[in-house]
Amino acid sequence: MSEIPPHVLVIFGATGDLAKRLLFPGVVRLWRAGGLPDGFRVIGTGRTSPGSDREFRDTLGRDVREFGDIDTATWDVFAGHLSFVTSDSDDGEDLAAAVRAALAELGDGARTMLYLSVPPEAMGPMVRMLGDTGLAEDARLIVEKPFGHDLASARELNETVRAVFPEERIFRIDHFLGKDAVRDLPGKLTGPVSSVRIDVPEEIDIEGRGSFMESTGTFRDMVPTHLCQVLGVLAMDPPNHPDAESLHAAKLAVFRALRPFDPARTVFGQYEGYRDEDDVDPESDRETYVALEAFVDTGRWRGVPFLLRTGKALAETHIVVTAGPHRFDLTDESEATPYAHLLLDALRGDRTWFTSAEEVERLWEVAAPVLDSPPPTQRYDRGSQGPRNAEGR
């Protein structure tokens, strides 16, 4: 696309679960639709080498074809733009050299996009490495959620990132904001509404991600991120101007009016068999299910409960908002599609549908009471609606 200069896209955590299931399928979809510039390179990176570039392409290709509905011919052409370089927070020199070489090959005007798909605790050291090696120079940075694991860590991470990148080049991603149906929500709720339900159950279990679930849990992973972002878009007063500053301010006004979550109005659950999963403590009480009531103390929404519900190994998979007579199905045919939308936005420098530092910090503040005093974790059967005492939530 002529409006976007040649780019080197560097994906940290390139062999991880999110990268193979959603991120790389999203990149390929964007390329297939003509959304990437004619000149581009994709460099995957991580601490452990998957072997040669060909072995990386072959392994990733199998995953992308499985999870992304990408045919072999399409992948084979795309893979010609793809390579892998090992790096970690202590050693990024080989990666920096590879990026410089790719930029030189692409010619004048080429830019760098850095995508951190790494755990929250790894982000700070990685960002400092980007500054030390010069990789941050003139680059844009996309940061995956969750951004930190509580208010203090989010503030610290914001300070670390802002010390290396100016705010206008920081893109805090939440892929729910890449959904067309979410972007269409502002102003859709008309007339009186007695309650709002944001329901995001999943039939799948943790699918081998025991280490991630044990360290993060469903509450941190889903509630101050996806579910609250949908709440913010739905409940905000639509801004007069559809720009990043106006949209962020409109959502932030909702989040500032959002009461801190009450542990007494929150239910945690864990599906039967979770403790038998790989990399899970056999006595773990980590939640795989959350349901809670939230309240927004503004004129329109005062006293109206927002019911947020999400979990693993449940009876169905959907992303549905119900508010009085209104029902909005936010489920995409492929969850890779929102990643394609957001990557295109970032390549254009458009931060409208990304989250601001202030939003992130306020939502961790709202989440703090539940993090500090979590409710007891109840067991529930696979394929059920969740814990019995969560009915109505």
N, C-alpha and C positions, 0 to 999 in steps of 0.2 A: 504494500500500500504506500502510495507516494507521500502521504502525510506523516508516516512513521519512518525515521531514519533507520539504517542498518543497526542491528542489535546483537549483542552477545548476552544471552540469558544464562545465568549461572544458578543452578538449583542445588542447594545444600540439603543433605538428607535424601539424595537421589535414589538410594536403594531402599528407602523406607516405605511403609505401608501406604501412607497418604500419597506419596509421589506416584507409586505404581497404579493405585486405584483411581485417583482423581486428577492429580496435577498433570502428569504426562498425558493422559487421555485428553485433558482440557487443552493442553498445548497443541497436540496433534489436530484436534477438532478446529482450533483457531487457524492453524496453518492450512488445513484442508479447505476451510471457508475463505481463504485469501486474506486473513486478518494479520498475518505476519509480513514484515517487509521482505522484499526480494532477497536482500542480504541478511542472513541471520545465522547464528551458531548457538547451539545449546550445549553447555558443559555441565555434566552432572558431577557432583563432588561429595565426598564423605570420608570418614576415617579409615574405612576398610575398602581395599580395591576389590572389585568384582572380577578382576582378571584383565584381559586385553580390552580395547575398545570394542572389538567384535563380540567378545563374550558379554560385555555389558549390554550392547545393542540386542543381542539374541535373547538374553534373559529378560530384559525389560520389554522387548517386543512380545514375548509370550504373555506377559502380564497385561500389557496394554491391549492386546487383541482380546484377552479374556474379559477384562473389566471395562474396556472403552469402546467395544463394538467397532474396532478399527481393523480393516482387512489387511492381509499380508502385503499386497502391492503398495498400499498407501504407506504402511510402516516402513517398508524397505527404502522408499524414496526419502521419507522424513529422516530415517536413521543415518543417512549420509551427512546430515548436519550435526550429528550427535557424537560426543566424546566424553570420557571420564578422566578426572584427575583427583588423586587423593589429597586430602587436606584435613587439618584440624585447627583448633584455636591456638595451638602453639607453633604451627608450621603451615603457612599459607603461601610460601614463596613459589613453589611449583605451580600452584593454581594462578597466582598473579602473573607469572610468566606466560602461562597458557592463554589467559585472558588478553594480555598485551599482544600476543601473537595473532589472536583471532581479530582483535580490533584493527591491527595493521593490515590484515588480509582483507577486511571489509572496507577499509579506506576511510577517507576524511568524513567526519560527521557521525561516525559509528558511536553508539552509546552502550553502556552496560546496565543490565537489570539484574539485581541480586535477589534471590528468593530464599529466605530462611525457613525451611520446613524441618525444624529441629525442636527438641523439647525446650520448655521455658528456661530451664536452668543452664542450657547451653548457649542461649542467645547472647547474653552479655559478653562472654569471652569471644564468641565468634565475631560480634560487632567490633570489638577492640582489635581483633586480628585484621578485619577489613580496613580499619583506619591505619594500622601499623604498616601494612603491605602496600598501601596506596590503592587498593581495590575500590575503596569508597569514593575516590575522586571522580566527581561528575556523575556518579552512579545513582540510580534509584534503588530503594530497598523495599521489598515486600516481606512482611513479617507475619507468620502464621499465628493463629490463635491456639491455645489460650496465651494471652500476653501477660506473663507473670502467673503466679499462683495465688496471690492475695494482693491487698492494697499496697503493702510495703514493697513487695517485689516488683509490682507494676510501676510504682513511682521510680524505683531504682533503675529498672530497665528503660523507662522513658528517658531518664537523665543520661544513661549510658549511650543510648541510640542518638539522642540529640547532641551529644558531644562530638559525634562523628558525622552525622547527616543533618542537614537543615530540615525543618519540619515539612517543607513542601516536597521533599524527595523521600518521605517516609510513607509507606502504604501498609497500614495495619488491616489485614484481610479477614473478612468473615464471609465465607462463600454463600451464605444465605442472602447476602445483599447483592449477589450476582444473579439472583433469580428474577426473571421478568415479572413473575406474579407478585413478588415482594415489592418491586419497584412500582408496580401499578396500585399498591395499597393506599397511598396517601389520598385522603378525601373520600374513600369508598364507604366509610361508615356514616350513614345518614339516619336520622330519627333516634328515638330513645333506645338505649341498650342496657339491659339489666345485668349482663355478665359477658365476658369474653373468654373463650377457651383457645389456647394455642397448644395443639396436640401433635407431638412428634415421636410416636412409638416406632420401634424397629423390630422386625422379626429376627434379624441376625443376632448372634451372641457376640462376644468380644473377638472372635475369629483369630485367636493366637496373639492378641495384643495384651496379654496379661500384665506385662511390665508397665505399659502405659496406663492401663486402667488402675493398677495398684497405686501408682504415683499421683494420678490425677483424679480419677473418679468421674462419674457422669455429671454430678453437680457442677464442678469446675469446668468440665469440658463443654457442657451444653447450655447451662442456664445463664451465666453472666455474658454469654456470647450469643449464640444463635437465637435462643428464645427471647432474650431481652432485646435484641436488635429488631426482631419482628414486632415485639410489643412497642418499641419506640417509633418505628415507621407507621404502625397502625394508629397509635394514640396521638401523634404529634399534630400540631396545626400545620397544614401544608405550607411551606415557605412560598413567598411571592416569586422568588428567583430560584431556579433549579441548579444552583451552584453548590460547590462543596461547603463553603463557609455557612451558607444559609441552611442546608440540610443538616449539617452537624449541629448547628445551634438549635434547630427545631427538635432534634432528638435529645440533645442534652437538656433542654427544658423539661422534657418528659422524665428523663432519668433523675434530674434533681428533685422532681416531685414524687418520685417512686419511693415508697416507704422501704426502709430496710426490711429484708425478709425476716419473718417470724418463725423460729424453729417449731413453735407449737402449731403452725399452719403448714408445716412441711412434712412430707412422708418420704423416707428413704426405703428402697427395697433392693434385694439381691436375688437373682434367679438361682433356683436349685441347680447344683452342679458347677456353679462358678468357682467354688473353692477347689475343684478338681482340675481346673484349667492350668496349662503350663504357666510358670512364672507367677503364680498366685499363692499367697500365704494360705495354708490349709485351714487357718482360723480367721481368715480375713472377714472384716465387716464392711469392706468397701462397697459403696452403693453402685448398682447398675441401673437403678430406677429412681426418678425424682418426680414428685408432684407437689405443687405448692400454690397457695393463693397470694397474689400480689395486688397492691393498691396504689393508684396514682392520684395524688391529692391535688388535682386541678378542678376548675369549675365543672367541666364536662364529665370528668371521670371519677369525681369524689364519691366513694361508697360503692363503686362498681368493681366487683372482684375480677381479676384476670387470673384464670386458672392455667398454669403452665405444667405440662406433663411430657416426660420423655423417658425412654428406657430401652434396654436390650432384651432380646428373647421374649418379645411380647407377641400378641395374637396377630397383629397386622403391622404393615409399614405404610405410613403416610405423613404428610406435613399439611395439617388442616387448621384453619382458623375459623371458629364459629362465634358469631356475635349476633344474638337475636335472630332475625330472619336471614342474616347474611352468612354465607358459607364460602370460604376461599380455599381452594386446593392449591397449595404451593409446591406440590410434588412435581419434580422434573422427570422427564423420561430417562435422563442420565444426569447424575449429580456432577459429572464432569463439565456440563454446559455452563454452569455459573462460573467455574474457574476460567473458562475461555472468555466469558464476558469481562471478568475483572482483570484478567491479564491484558486484554485489549485496552481497557481503561487506563491501566498503569503505563502501558507503552505510550499512550497519548498524553500521559501526565495528568489525567483526570482523577482526582481524589474524592469525587462526590460520593461514591458508594463504598468507600472505605471508612474505617472508624477513626475517631480522633483520640488523642491522648487523654483528653478530659472525659470523654465517654467511658473509656476503658477504666480509668481510675474511679469514676463515680460508680460504675457497676460493681467493681470489687468492694467498694464501700457498702453498697446495698447488700451484697452477699455476705458480708462479714459476720453477722449474728449466727447464720447457719454454719459457716466455717468454724466459728469459735465454739458453738454448742450444737453439734449436729444431732438430729433426732436418731433414735435407735433404728437399726437396719432390720427390716422385716423380710422374711423369705417369701418368694412367690414361685409358682410353677412356670416352667417354660411354656410358651404358647398361650399364656393367660393374659388378663388385663392388668396384671400387677398385684401388689399386696391387697388383701381384702379390705383393709381399713383405709385404702386410698380411693374407694368408690366415691364418686362425686368430685374428686379432685383430678 
